[in-house]
């Protein structure tokens, strides 16, 4: 089997952890939905991770579907979820909550970026409120940098051109450049 996706998204990570707990061997391809989209679309037209390619070549998409297949593969008492009944439904309910939460966070970030873009397109000055930088500029650009580093798939500069130009301008200032460090890996 081949598991496609970087380990940082929780959808990929939960599949990999289950596969390891099951003792299932797999080849890992740490493809990104952004950087490796051309390769990924060849096996998954939705360009989503995780994608699990089975030994017969079938590609499974969506962590829930993949985990369901893995549970069937290992069977009975080895599965990490009950086969049926209230215990299964309770586990599925809890398992779905993180996905719903993450989807809501993504929707909130996307809506906020759209609002920022709309506001920024109305600005006539170099900065948000004219020719002098303000806390609004600093807060927005700092939050934007964080969001771009943590969720690069949520910010498409081509669709947020006014915001992207403003961010590039501010990030080029020495006050911004002097206060940058790589995102630390989780410990």
N, C-alpha and C positions, 0 to 999 in steps of 0.2 A: 504494500500500500504506500501511497505517496500523500503526505499531508502538506498542503500549500497554505502559507500565511506566516507572518511574523508572530512571535510569541506575545507581543505586547497587547493586542486586542483581547479582551476577556473571552470573546467567542472562540478564538483560536486556542487560547491558553487552556480553557476548560476541556476542550477536546483532547489536547496533548496530555494533560494530567490524567484524564480517564484512560487514554491508551496506555500510558505508563503503568497505571494501577492495574490494568488488565494484562499487562505483560505483552502487549501487541507490538511487534516490530514494524517500523515504518521508516521511509525515507522522508526527510524534511526538506522542503524548498521554501526558504523564507522570503517569498515574494510579497511585494507591496502592491496594494490596489492602485497606487499612483505610479511608482517607478517601474513596475513590472506588468502594467496593464496589457501591453501587447502580447506577452506570453500567457497571462492569465486568461484572457478572452478566448484563447484557443481551447482551453479545457472547461471554462466556465463563462458563458456568454453574459452573465450578470456582473462579471468582474468583482466578485465578492469572496471574502475569506471568512472562515476556513473553507477549503475545498479538499475533499478526500477522494483520491483516485484509487479505486479498488483494483485488485490484481487482474480482474477481467477487463479493465479499462473504463468501467462505469464511473462517472464523476458524481459524487454526492455534494450538495451544497447546503448550507445552513447548519449551524452547530446542533440544533435539536434533531434534525434528520440524521446527521452523522452519528450522534450519540445513540439514537434509537437503533440504527444499524449495528453499532458496536455492541449494544446490549443484547441484540438478537444473536450476534456472532459468538459472544462468550457464553450466553445462555444462563438460565436458571439462577442458581445460588451465587454465581459470580457477578451477575449484573449489579450495577450500582443504583438500581431502582426496582421497586416491586413490579411484578408482571401485570397486575391489574388491581382493581378495587380502590378503596379509599386511600390506602397508603400510596399507591401510584399517583392518584390525582393530587394528593397533598404535596408530594415531591415535585410533580410537574408545575403546580401552582407556584411554589417557592422558586423553582428553577426559572420560571418565566419572569419573575419580578425584576431581576437585574437587567434583563433585556429591555423590558418596558421602561425602566428607569433610564438606561443609557439612551434609548430612542428619544425619550422626552428631553434629556440633556442636549442631544444633538439638534433636536428641533428648536430648542430655546437658543442655542448658540447660532444656528442658521438664521433665525428670525432677528436676533440682535444684530448680526452682521448686516443683514438687509436694511435694518433701521439705520445703522451707522452709515452705510453706503448712501442711503437716501438723504440723510442729514448732510453728509460731506459733499454731495453733489451741489447742494445749495450754498455752500461756503464760497465766498469770493476772495478771502484773504489767504495768506500762506498757511495760517493756523486756523483752528476751528472758529475762533472769534476775532479774526483780524490778523494784524501783523505781529502780534506778540504771543508767544507760546503761553499756554495756560495749563492748569491742572487737568482740564478736560482732555487736552492733547496728550499729556503724559499718561494719564490713567488709561485712555483708549489704546494708545500704542503699546503700553506695557501689557495690557490684557490681550491685545491682538497677537503680540509676539508669543505669549504663553499658549494661547489657543492654537496658533499655527504650529508650534513645536509639539504640542501634545496631541492635537487632532488635525494634522495637515490635510486630511481629506475633506475637512469642512470649509476650508477657505480656498476658493478659486479666484485668483487675482484677476483673471480675465473678466469675471462677472462682478468684481468689486473694484473696478479700476480707480475710482476716486479715493477710496480707502487705501488701496494698495500704493498709490502715488504718495499719499500723505504719510503712510507708514514708512515708505522708503526714504522720504525726505527727512523725517524725524529721526529714524534709525541711523542716518548718516551724520547726525550731529554728534560732536564729541561727548556731550553729556550722556547720550544714549549708548554710544560705543564703549565708553569707559565702564559701563555697568552691564556687562554681558558675561554669562558663563553658560557652558553647555548644560542642558537639562541632565540632572543627575539620574543615574539608573536607580530603580527601586531597590531598596535593601531588604 
